[in-house]
Amino acid sequence: MIDLKNIQGIYFVGIGGIGMSAIALYFRNGGYEVAGYDRTESSITDALSAEGCTITFDDDATILPPIFRDINGKEKILVIYTPAIPSESSILSFFRNFGYTIYKRAEVLGAISSGTDTVAVAGTHGKTTISTMIAHLLRQSHVDCSAFLGGISRNYNTNLLLGESRFTVMEADEFDRSFHHLKPLMAVVTAVDADHLDIYGDQKTMIEAYNIFCSKIRTGGILIVNSKIREEIRCPGDVRCFTYGNEPGSDYRNYNIERRDDYYLFSLETPGGLIENLRFPFPGIINIENLTAAIAIALNCGVTEEEIRKAIILFRGVKRRFEIRVNLPGLTYIDDYAHHPEEIRACIRSVREYFTGRRITGIFQPHLFSRTRDHADGFARILDELDEVILLPIYPAREKSIPGISSELILEKMKLPDKKLLSMEEILPALDPDKLDVLVTIGAGDIDKLAGPIEEKLKRKVDK
């Protein structure tokens, strides 16, 4: 158990990560001195600085704030790091060499949540959207919650919610087996597509890691599993297990989905009865499946049907999750975080379904050399469903380059005639608003830095 009794300062190595920043905000709200390092400045680090956190962008231990550099006071300091930070980091090495108390982000999150009724959302895609939906449904009801989110909620403009409830909502991150530090009361498993094979080696080992996570659900707890993967996930004997989706036989099943002008109308079968004619204005058919999982959890937390009806009408989504930034007659721009082939498939098909008959241009930045190596064929197949594709170089994140692995590998496998590879600097000059219909930027790297400039350029065209 992490003892915070004598801690005065908390240092985050990799503070700009979406998961790390939520914990940093949590401790800053608790009155601790918070500082951290990250490689680049971002809107997240700007927001942390505005809250009083001290952040540096040089991996240099000599410029640490005095309280963190004083090794004689190291017992008053807690250091938290993310495995995404290279082990040779100068700052991380300083803390290790001088015997500071160091924890992984997942260990701290597990400790924070251990005294609450944790609702954890796991899966290779959909985690952020579903956890944000759950938090929204609870916050808009008499139940309430706290939440550590993997994205910025557009309803609350933050990735940290602090409430008075016994419930804490969070993502259960499978990278580096981080979710094994959690002991939730309730859990969702959305998908187990092959991913993070640099960690697991193969999909079978990865699925076993999910089953270990499920085994950590508390006695008497609840597990909600996507019907499509029910055979892969083992339900512990002391846990109640339910399925969700639109497949016949699902315990929580959406049906009668109708697309209206600016919303979906659908109904829901639940173990407690029917909930009919729910009105949901958020785009993307995949999000009805996501919402089904969120409603299943909300009902088990005690949220009423009427509270759910009102809350889903107000849901505005998560930044960079099917985020419509421009939507004008004949010109639409969407930004999305998708970085696994199945996520990209869901994104593209949602765009096709929501903007029927329109020409779609996609800009995709592959994330990680290992993921590109493992899924080049899958990336090529799904990108071929677009009308035009612009590829960016691979965003390496925590990885070093792998010989022979580049974005050209995907480009060569694609059959789409209208495709090209450009640098980040070449994107804006290459975009002609007069020739665009629907544009979608896709990826989990620094492609988000293009979103603001693209939006500005497209709106300037319309304003002329």
N, C-alpha and C positions, 0 to 999 in steps of 0.2 A: 504494500500500500504506500502511495506517495504521501510523505509527510510535509505539509506546507506550513507548519506551525512557526518555524523560525525563518522562513523564506522572505526575502525583501525584494529581490529582483529576479526576473525570468527572461532568459535570452532564447530567441528562436533562430535557429540556423535554417534558413529557407522560409522566412516569415511571410513572403509574398504569395505563397501557395494558398489556394482557396481554403483548404482544410486547416492549415497552420494559422491563417489570419483569423479564423473564427475563434480558435483557442486563445490567440493573443488578445483579441477583443474581450473575451471572457475574463481573463486575468486582469486586464487593464480596468475593466468595470469593477473588479474586486479590489482595486486600490494598489495593485502591485506596480513596481517600476518595470516597464516592458521595453525591451530593445530587440533588435534583430538584424540579420543580414539577408539580402537577396541579390541575385545577379543584376536585375534590371528594375528600374522604376516602373510603376504601373498605377492604374486607378486604385487597386487594392492597397498598395503601399502608401499612396497619397491619403487614402481614407484612414489608415492606421496612424499616420503622422498627425492627422487632424485630431485624432483622439489622444495624442500625447505620447505615442510610441516613438522611440529613437531608432531610426533605420539607416544603415549604411549599405553601399552597393559595391564596396571593395572588399574582397576576401583577404582581409589584413587584420590580424589579431592585435597589432600595435595601435590601432585606432578605436579599439573597443572603449565604450564609456568607462570611466574610472571604477565604478562599483563592480563591473564585470571583469575588469582586468586585474583587480587586486586579489592575488591568489591567497592572501592571508584571510580574506573574507569569503572564501569560496563556499563555506558551509551555508551562507545566506543566499546562495545563488542556485537556481534550477535552470538547467539547459535542456531545451527540447529541439529535436532535429527531425527532419524527414529523410527517409532513405533515398529520396531523389537527389539529395546533396552528395556529391562525390566524396568518398572516404578520405581523399587527400586534401580536402578543404583545409586551408590554413587556420581558419577560426575554429573549426571542429577539432582539428589536431591540437590546438592550444588547450581547449577545454579537456580533452582526453589526457594529454600529457601531464597536466597539473591536477588531475584527480577530481574534477568537478562532478557533481551529480548530473548524469545525462540520461534522458529518456527519449524513446521514439515517440512521435506524435500519437500513434495508436495506443501506446501504453497510458499516456496522459488522458486521452479521450475515454479510455476504459475506466480509469480511476475517477474521473469527473462524473461519469454516468453511473457508477456502481451504486451510488446511494439513491438513485431514482429508478423509475420504471422506464427502461430504455426501449424505444421502438427503433429497430435497426433495419435499414433497407440495403440488401445485397444484390449483386447481379452484374453481368458484364455490360449492360446498358439499362438506362431508365432510372438509375439510383437517384440522381439529383432531382429529376422532375417529380418522381413519386414521393421522395422525402419532403420536398417543398410543398407538394399537394397535401400530404398528411399534416404538416405543420400548419398550413393555411386552414384546413378544415377544423383542426383543434383550436386554433387561435380565434376563429370566428364563432366558436361555440362556447357553452358554459364550462367546457372541460379545460381549455387552455393547454399550453405546453412551453417548454424551452426547446431550442433546436440549434444544431450545428449543421449547416447546410453546405453542400458542395458547389454551390453557385449563389449568385446574388438574386434573391427573390425580388421580383418587380413590384410585388405588393408592398413589401416592407423596406426595400432598398438596402438590404443587408444580408449577410450569411449567418448572422447570430441573432437568435431570439431568446430573450430571457423572460420567463413567465413564472407564475406562482403554482403551477400544476405539478403533480408527481411525475408527469410524463416528460421524457427527453427524446426528441427525434434526431436521428443522425444516419449518415451513410455508413455502411459496413464495407470498407475498402479491401478488395482482395489482393491488391498489390503487396508483395512481400509478406503475405499472410497476415496483414495488419488486423483483419476482422476477428482473428482468434483471441484478441485481447478483450473482446466485448462479451458480456453475459446478458443479453437482452431478455425482456419479458415477452416482447412480440417482435417478429421478424418477417420480412418479405424477401423472397428470392425471385428475381425477375427473369433471368436468363443465364445460361452457362455456356455461351459460345466460346470457342477457343480464343484465349487472349492471355497476355503476360506469360507467354511460353518461355521467355528468357528466365522467368522465375520457376515455372512449374515443369518445363520440359515437354509435357504433352497434356492434352485435354483431360484424360482420365485422372491424372494427378491433380489437376485443377479442380475437377468436380469433387474429388475426395476432400479437398480443402474446404469446399462449400459444405459438405456434409459434416465435417468437423465443426464448422461454424454453427450449423443447425443444432449440433449436439450440445452446444453451450447455452441454448435457450433455457431459461429457468423452468423448474418443475411447475406444471400447471399453466405454462405460457402458451403462446399461439404462434403458429407458422403459417404464413400465406404464401403459396407457391403458384407460379404461372402454370396453367394446365398443360402447356406445351412441354414442360420439363418435369412433370410430376414423376416420371419413371426414374429420372436421374437423382432425385433428391429423396433422401431417407427422412422420414418423420420420426423423431425420438418417441419412445413409448409413453413418456410422461408429459407430452405436449399435444395440444389439439391442433390438427392440421387441416387446412382448407385450401381449395384451389380457386383461381380466378382466371377470367378470360372471356371469350365469346364461344368457346367450344361447348357443345351439349354435355351436360353432366357437371359442368363447373359449379362449385358451391356459390361463388359470386360471379354471375354471368350477365354480361351486357347483351342486349338484343333490341330489335326494332330500331336500329340506328337510321335516322333521317337527317340528311344535310339540308338545312334551311339557308336563307340568304347569308346570315352572319352568325349562325350558331348550329350546333347539333342538338337533335332531340333523341333521347334514348331511354330505355327502361332497364331495370336491374333486378335479376332474381337473386335473393339472398336466403340463407338458412332461416331467417326470421320472417320471410314473406317478400312480396313484390314491392318495388319502388318504381312507380311509373312516371313517364314523361319528364325526365330530368332535362333541364336546359343548360347546355354547356357551350359558351361562346369561344373557347380557345381552339385554334386551328390544329389540324393534324389528326387523322383517324387513330394513329397510334396512341394519342393522348387519352382516348376513351378507355383503352386497355389500361393505361397508367392510372387513370382516375378510378377505375374499378378496384385496383389494388388499394389505393388510398382510402376509398370509401369503406372497403372491408375492414381496414385497420380502425378507421374513425368510428365505425359502428361498434367494434369491440372495445373501444375506449369509452363508449357511452355517449357519443354525439348522436343527436336525434335526427330523424329524417328531415324535419323542417329546417334544422340548422344546416344540414348538408345541401338542401335545395338552394338556400340563400347564398351559402358560401361559394358554391361552384360557379355561380353567375359572376362573382367578383374576382375569380382567379385570373391573374395577369401573366403567369408564367415565370420563367427564370431567364435572366440575361444569358444570351448565347445558346438557348435551347429553343429552336424554331422561333427566334426573335425577329419579328417583322419590323424592320427599321424604316422602310419606305413602302407605302402602298397607295399608289396613285393610279389613275386610269392609264393603262398601257405601260406602267413601270413599277415593278415591285422589287424590293431587296430584302433578303432574309439572311441572317447570320446564325450559324449552328455549330455546336461543339463536337459533332459526331466525328469519331476517329477510328472506329472499328467498322469493317465492311457491313455488318448487320445494322449498326447504327446509321450508317450512310444510306443503306437500303431503305430503312424506315423514313429517314429524312426526305430522300428523293421521291419516294412514293407518296408521302404526305403532301409534298409540294405539287406533284402531278394531280393528286386527288382534289386538293383545295383550289388550285389554279388550273382547272381543266382546260386543255386545248391550247395552252400558251407555250411559248418557246423558252426553255430553261437553260441558262448558262451557269455552270458551276466552277468555282475556284477552290481547289482542294490542296491542302498542305498535309502531306503524310507526317505522322507523328511516330518517331522512333525508327531507327534502322532495323531493329529486330522485328518489329511489327510489319514493316514494309516487306522484309524478307519472307516472313511467315504467311502473309496474306496478299501478296502482289496480284495473284490470279483473281482473288475475290474483289480487290479494289478495282481492277480493270473491268470485271464483269458488271459491277454495279454502276461505275462511272459511265459505261457505255449506254446506260439508260437516259443520260442527259443528251441535250441537243448540241451543246458545245462545252468543252472542258479546258480549263487552264490549270496546269499543275505547277505547284511551287516546289522548291527543293525541300528535302526532308528536314523537319525540325528535330534535332537530336535529343533535346531534353537532357537526361542524365547519361546518355550513351556516347560512346566513341564510335566513329564511323566503322562500317563493315565493308571490306573490299568487295567491289562489284555490286553493292546495293545503293541505289539512288532512285530518284523519281523517274528517271528514264526507264527503269525496269517496268514500272506500271504503264508508262506511255507506250512502250513497245508491245505490250500485251493487249492494249486496247484496240478495238476494231472501229471505233467511232472516227470518221474522217476529220471532223472539226475539233482538233486537239492541238495543244502546244504546251511548252514548258517555258515559264518566265521566272525571273527573279522578283523579289518583293518590290524592288525599285521600279520595275517595268510594268507593274500591274496598273496603277492609276493612269499613266499615259495611254495604255492599251485599251482602256475601257471607253467605248463610245456610247453615251447614253441614248443616242438616236437609234442604235442598232440593238439595244437591250430590251428585253421584255420582262422576264423574271431572272434575277441574279441571286445566287446563293453562295455564300462563302462557308467552307466546311473545314473543320480541323481543330485540334486541341493545342496547337503550339502558339506562336506569336502572330498568327494570321488575324487575331482580334485587333491588332494595331491598325489594320486596314479598314476596319468597319466604319470608324468615324469619318475618315477622309472619303471613302466611297459614298457614304450617305450624303456628305456635304456636296460632292460632285454631282450626284444624281439630282439632288434638290435644286442645285443651281441651274441645271438644265431646265427643270420644270418652271422655275421662277422667271426665266427669260421670256 
